[in-house]
Amino acid sequence: MNTPSSRRTLNSTQRKNPAMCQHQPPCPSADSADREAARLTVHHPEQGWSLLCNGVLLFEDTGELLPDGQIIAPHRPSAGRIMKVA
């Protein structure tokens, strides 16, 4: 099968991203404020990243890469704001 339609490829804007989360109730979406509460699907602590079921790539430094390519800068609390547990 070597027709023009069989050789056609989809560019990144044409690709369909199916919903990753199959949990009930579903995990927060990637554009929700609480997106980090989604469940882990892949975890690589030796490489410093994890993939959440909503498609968010979460980095060890608390930075994030959203499925749409948006970058969320690391948001660690400053040293003066860390709470001590007694």
Backbone as JSON Lines, residues from 0, in Angstrom:
{"i":0,"aa":"M","n":[0.85,-1.17,0.0],"ca":[0.0,0.0,0.0],"c":[0.9,1.23,0.0]}
{"i":1,"aa":"N","n":[0.96,1.87,-1.13],"ca":[1.85,3.01,-1.28],"c":[1.1,4.16,-1.93]}
{"i":2,"aa":"T","n":[-0.04,4.49,-1.38],"ca":[-0.84,5.6,-1.9],"c":[-0.45,6.87,-1.17]}
{"i":3,"aa":"P","n":[-0.73,8.03,-1.76],"ca":[-0.41,9.29,-1.08],"c":[-1.02,9.39,0.32]}
{"i":4,"aa":"S","n":[-2.23,8.86,0.48],"ca":[-2.87,8.96,1.8],"c":[-2.2,8.05,2.82]}
{"i":5,"aa":"S","n":[-1.6,6.93,2.38],"ca":[-0.93,6.04,3.32],"c":[0.42,6.59,3.75]}
{"i":6,"aa":"R","n":[1.0,7.48,2.95],"ca":[2.3,8.08,3.28],"c":[2.15,9.37,4.07]}
{"i":7,"aa":"R","n":[0.95,9.85,4.23],"ca":[0.71,11.11,4.91],"c":[1.04,10.97,6.4]}
{"i":8,"aa":"T","n":[1.69,11.96,6.93],"ca":[1.98,11.98,8.37],"c":[1.3,13.18,9.0]}
{"i":9,"aa":"L","n":[1.04,13.07,10.27],"ca":[0.39,14.16,10.99],"c":[1.45,15.03,11.64]}
{"i":10,"aa":"N","n":[1.28,16.34,11.54],"ca":[2.2,17.22,12.26],"c":[1.71,17.35,13.69]}
{"i":11,"aa":"S","n":[2.48,18.04,14.53],"ca":[2.18,18.09,15.96],"c":[0.83,18.74,16.27]}
{"i":12,"aa":"T","n":[0.36,19.64,15.42],"ca":[-0.93,20.26,15.7],"c":[-2.09,19.38,15.27]}
{"i":13,"aa":"Q","n":[-1.81,18.36,14.45],"ca":[-2.86,17.46,13.98],"c":[-2.97,16.22,14.85]}
{"i":14,"aa":"R","n":[-1.97,15.9,15.64],"ca":[-2.01,14.7,16.46],"c":[-3.09,14.81,17.51]}
{"i":15,"aa":"K","n":[-3.72,13.69,17.76],"ca":[-4.75,13.66,18.79],"c":[-4.16,13.06,20.04]}
{"i":16,"aa":"N","n":[-4.35,13.73,21.17],"ca":[-3.88,13.23,22.45],"c":[-5.08,12.71,23.22]}
{"i":17,"aa":"P","n":[-5.2,11.39,23.32],"ca":[-6.33,10.85,24.07],"c":[-6.21,11.18,25.54]}
{"i":18,"aa":"A","n":[-7.33,11.23,26.22],"ca":[-7.31,11.47,27.66],"c":[-6.53,10.35,28.32]}
{"i":19,"aa":"M","n":[-5.55,10.71,29.13],"ca":[-4.7,9.71,29.76],"c":[-5.33,9.13,31.02]}
{"i":20,"aa":"C","n":[-6.02,9.94,31.77],"ca":[-6.55,9.52,33.06],"c":[-7.8,8.67,32.9]}
{"i":21,"aa":"Q","n":[-7.75,7.49,33.46],"ca":[-8.9,6.59,33.44],"c":[-9.46,6.39,34.85]}
{"i":22,"aa":"H","n":[-8.99,7.19,35.82],"ca":[-9.41,7.03,37.21],"c":[-10.81,7.59,37.43]}
{"i":23,"aa":"Q","n":[-11.48,7.07,38.45],"ca":[-12.78,7.58,38.86],"c":[-12.73,7.94,40.33]}
{"i":24,"aa":"P","n":[-12.95,9.15,40.73],"ca":[-13.15,10.31,39.87],"c":[-11.85,10.65,39.15]}
{"i":25,"aa":"P","n":[-11.97,11.31,38.0],"ca":[-10.77,11.61,37.21],"c":[-9.83,12.56,37.94]}
{"i":26,"aa":"C","n":[-8.56,12.42,37.63],"ca":[-7.55,13.31,38.21],"c":[-7.72,14.72,37.64]}
{"i":27,"aa":"P","n":[-7.16,15.72,38.31],"ca":[-7.24,17.1,37.79],"c":[-6.59,17.2,36.41]}
{"i":28,"aa":"S","n":[-7.14,18.01,35.57],"ca":[-6.59,18.19,34.23],"c":[-5.29,18.98,34.29]}
{"i":29,"aa":"A","n":[-4.57,18.97,33.18],"ca":[-3.28,19.65,33.12],"c":[-3.42,21.16,33.26]}
{"i":30,"aa":"D","n":[-4.58,21.72,32.96],"ca":[-4.76,23.17,33.09],"c":[-5.41,23.57,34.41]}
{"i":31,"aa":"S","n":[-5.61,22.61,35.31],"ca":[-6.17,22.91,36.64],"c":[-5.07,23.41,37.57]}
{"i":32,"aa":"A","n":[-5.46,24.22,38.54],"ca":[-4.5,24.73,39.52],"c":[-3.9,23.59,40.35]}
{"i":33,"aa":"D","n":[-4.66,22.52,40.55],"ca":[-4.18,21.39,41.36],"c":[-3.68,20.23,40.49]}
{"i":34,"aa":"R","n":[-3.13,20.53,39.3],"ca":[-2.69,19.51,38.35],"c":[-1.66,18.55,38.94]}
{"i":35,"aa":"E","n":[-0.88,18.99,39.94],"ca":[0.15,18.14,40.54],"c":[-0.44,17.02,41.39]}
{"i":36,"aa":"A","n":[-1.76,17.06,41.65],"ca":[-2.41,16.02,42.44],"c":[-2.76,14.78,41.61]}
{"i":37,"aa":"A","n":[-2.52,14.83,40.32],"ca":[-2.79,13.67,39.47],"c":[-1.85,12.52,39.83]}
{"i":38,"aa":"R","n":[-2.27,11.31,39.51],"ca":[-1.48,10.13,39.84],"c":[-0.27,9.98,38.93]}
{"i":39,"aa":"L","n":[0.78,9.38,39.47],"ca":[1.98,9.09,38.69],"c":[1.71,7.95,37.71]}
{"i":40,"aa":"T","n":[2.22,8.09,36.5],"ca":[2.17,6.99,35.56],"c":[3.57,6.46,35.31]}
{"i":41,"aa":"V","n":[4.56,7.36,35.3],"ca":[5.96,6.98,35.13],"c":[6.77,7.81,36.11]}
{"i":42,"aa":"H","n":[7.7,7.16,36.8],"ca":[8.51,7.86,37.81],"c":[9.97,7.48,37.62]}
{"i":43,"aa":"H","n":[10.82,8.47,37.36],"ca":[12.25,8.25,37.17],"c":[13.03,9.19,38.1]}
{"i":44,"aa":"P","n":[13.08,8.87,39.4],"ca":[13.8,9.75,40.33],"c":[15.29,9.87,40.01]}
{"i":45,"aa":"E","n":[15.87,8.83,39.42],"ca":[17.29,8.89,39.06],"c":[17.55,9.89,37.95]}
{"i":46,"aa":"Q","n":[16.52,10.23,37.19],"ca":[16.63,11.22,36.12],"c":[15.98,12.54,36.51]}
{"i":47,"aa":"G","n":[15.25,12.56,37.63],"ca":[14.68,13.79,38.14],"c":[13.34,14.2,37.55]}
{"i":48,"aa":"W","n":[12.56,13.25,37.04],"ca":[11.26,13.61,36.47],"c":[10.24,12.51,36.69]}
{"i":49,"aa":"S","n":[8.97,12.92,36.57],"ca":[7.84,12.0,36.66],"c":[6.77,12.47,35.68]}
{"i":50,"aa":"L","n":[6.02,11.51,35.14],"ca":[4.91,11.81,34.25],"c":[3.62,11.52,35.01]}
{"i":51,"aa":"L","n":[2.74,12.5,35.04],"ca":[1.45,12.34,35.71],"c":[0.41,11.88,34.68]}
{"i":52,"aa":"C","n":[-0.68,11.3,35.15],"ca":[-1.68,10.75,34.24],"c":[-2.42,11.83,33.44]}
{"i":53,"aa":"N","n":[-2.28,13.08,33.82],"ca":[-2.9,14.17,33.05],"c":[-1.95,14.72,31.99]}
{"i":54,"aa":"G","n":[-0.79,14.08,31.82],"ca":[0.15,14.48,30.78],"c":[1.19,15.48,31.22]}
{"i":55,"aa":"V","n":[1.16,15.9,32.47],"ca":[2.13,16.86,32.99],"c":[3.44,16.14,33.31]}
{"i":56,"aa":"L","n":[4.53,16.7,32.83],"ca":[5.86,16.2,33.16],"c":[6.35,17.04,34.33]}
{"i":57,"aa":"L","n":[6.54,16.41,35.47],"ca":[6.89,17.08,36.71],"c":[8.37,16.82,36.99]}
{"i":58,"aa":"F","n":[9.14,17.88,37.19],"ca":[10.57,17.76,37.43],"c":[10.9,17.87,38.92]}
{"i":59,"aa":"E","n":[12.02,17.29,39.29],"ca":[12.47,17.26,40.68],"c":[12.58,18.67,41.29]}
{"i":60,"aa":"D","n":[12.93,19.66,40.49],"ca":[13.09,21.02,41.0],"c":[11.75,21.76,41.1]}
{"i":61,"aa":"T","n":[10.65,21.06,40.92],"ca":[9.26,21.53,40.95],"c":[8.85,22.28,39.68]}
{"i":62,"aa":"G","n":[9.69,22.29,38.67],"ca":[9.28,22.82,37.38],"c":[8.36,21.82,36.69]}
{"i":63,"aa":"E","n":[7.61,22.3,35.71],"ca":[6.65,21.44,35.01],"c":[6.65,21.75,33.52]}
{"i":64,"aa":"L","n":[6.35,20.73,32.75],"ca":[6.11,20.89,31.32],"c":[4.71,20.35,31.05]}
{"i":65,"aa":"L","n":[3.83,21.23,30.58],"ca":[2.44,20.84,30.34],"c":[2.32,20.19,28.97]}
{"i":66,"aa":"P","n":[1.27,19.4,28.75],"ca":[1.12,18.71,27.46],"c":[1.07,19.64,26.25]}
{"i":67,"aa":"D","n":[0.63,20.88,26.44],"ca":[0.58,21.82,25.33],"c":[1.91,22.52,25.07]}
{"i":68,"aa":"G","n":[2.95,22.15,25.84],"ca":[4.28,22.74,25.67],"c":[4.57,23.9,26.59]}
{"i":69,"aa":"Q","n":[3.59,24.34,27.35],"ca":[3.79,25.45,28.29],"c":[4.74,25.02,29.4]}
{"i":70,"aa":"I","n":[5.64,25.9,29.77],"ca":[6.62,25.64,30.82],"c":[6.19,26.36,32.09]}
{"i":71,"aa":"I","n":[6.19,25.65,33.2],"ca":[5.93,26.24,34.51],"c":[7.25,26.24,35.26]}
{"i":72,"aa":"A","n":[7.71,27.43,35.63],"ca":[9.0,27.56,36.31],"c":[8.96,26.89,37.68]}
{"i":73,"aa":"P","n":[10.12,26.44,38.16],"ca":[10.17,25.84,39.5],"c":[9.57,26.79,40.53]}
{"i":74,"aa":"H","n":[8.86,26.23,41.49],"ca":[8.18,27.06,42.49],"c":[8.41,26.51,43.9]}
{"i":75,"aa":"R","n":[9.68,26.31,44.21],"ca":[10.04,25.86,45.56],"c":[9.78,26.99,46.55]}
{"i":76,"aa":"P","n":[9.41,26.64,47.77],"ca":[9.26,27.7,48.79],"c":[10.63,28.26,49.14]}
{"i":77,"aa":"S","n":[10.66,29.55,49.45],"ca":[11.94,30.15,49.84],"c":[12.33,29.65,51.23]}
{"i":78,"aa":"A","n":[13.6,29.78,51.59],"ca":[14.12,29.26,52.86],"c":[13.38,29.85,54.06]}
{"i":79,"aa":"G","n":[12.94,31.08,53.97],"ca":[12.24,31.72,55.07],"c":[10.82,31.24,55.24]}
{"i":80,"aa":"R","n":[10.29,30.54,54.24],"ca":[8.89,30.11,54.28],"c":[8.74,28.64,54.59]}
{"i":81,"aa":"I","n":[9.83,27.93,54.76],"ca":[9.74,26.49,55.06],"c":[9.25,26.3,56.48]}
{"i":82,"aa":"M","n":[8.26,25.46,56.64],"ca":[7.7,25.2,57.96],"c":[8.45,24.04,58.61]}
{"i":83,"aa":"K","n":[8.76,24.18,59.86],"ca":[9.42,23.11,60.59],"c":[8.38,22.29,61.32]}
{"i":84,"aa":"V","n":[8.59,20.97,61.27],"ca":[7.68,20.06,61.96],"c":[8.29,19.76,63.33]}
{"i":85,"aa":"A","n":[7.49,19.98,64.37],"ca":[8.0,19.76,65.73],"c":[7.83,18.34,66.17]}
